Amino acid sequence: MHAGYGLDVLPARTHNFVGFFGGMSLKMLNFLELMSEYDGKRTNGGIRIKLFNHISFLGGYISYKYFSGGAAFNFQL
């Protein structure tokens, strides 16, 4: 779980995480994680799947309307 309060004290065209924000994740199995957050404007949710300790897939819905996703390959040097 995480929570915080963001301020818009620096000049910028847009500001994210202004006001209260927070989120939580629930690791269901070793390879499956469910996530939900409030970013100060909207509520978002997603899922992360990790395969073979190196490949991760992330999918989520911004405001539970618009899909966002990605993939990553992780390794140690």
LINVENQUI-V941622 format. One record per backbone hydrogen bond with DSSP energy under -0.5 kcal/mol. NH is the residue of the N-H (numbers start at 1). CO is the residue of the C=O. If there is no record, write none. Layout:
NH | CO
NH | CO
This chain:
2 | 23
4 | 21
6 | 19
17 | 39
19 | 6
19 | 17
21 | 4
22 | 38
23 | 2
24 | 36
26 | 34
28 | 26
28 | 32
29 | 32
32 | 29
33 | 48
34 | 26
35 | 46
36 | 24
37 | 44
38 | 22
39 | 42
44 | 37
45 | 61
46 | 35
47 | 59
48 | 33
49 | 57
50 | 31
51 | 55
54 | 51
55 | 51
56 | 72
57 | 49
58 | 70
59 | 47
60 | 68
61 | 45
62 | 66
64 | 61
65 | 62
66 | 62
67 | 65
68 | 60
70 | 58
72 | 56
74 | 54
